[in-house]
Amino acid sequence: MGSTEVYILGQRYTIKGDAPEEYIRELASYVDGKLKEVHNSAPNITPVKASILAALDIADELFRARNEQEDLAKAIEEKTERLSSLFD
């Protein structure tokens, strides 16, 4: 398990984990970008509120991606069943 130093909103954090250093830096950069988006749209927001709004935005992206993946999996399954029925 290694550790990687990252900066989010100018604050230094040491992240420990098994993931590759570049991956951890990419994640931190993404979170930093989301927080900066929130701060740019509401400059007087507290860091805690900015973090919550950024977390909600990231969760929304995750849920949308999961739903899209589920829809694609269902479509593939339906097409597979249709194709499979052609051989029966």
C-alpha positions, 0 to 999 in steps of 0.5 A: 500500500503506497501513499500519494500526495494530492492537492484539492482546493490548495489543501495538501492531502496524503491518500493511502491505497493500493491504486496506482499513483496516477489514478489517485492523482486523476481522481483528486484532480477530478474532485478538485475541478468539481469543487472549483466549479461549485466555488466559481458559481457561488464564490461565498459558499462555505467549503462544507457546502461546496463539498456537499454540492460537488459530492451530489454532482459526482453522485448524479454522474455516477447514477446516470452512468449506472442507469445508462449501463443498465439500459445498454445491458437490457438492450443487448440482452433483448437483441441477443434473445431475438437473435437466439430465437432465430436459430430455434 
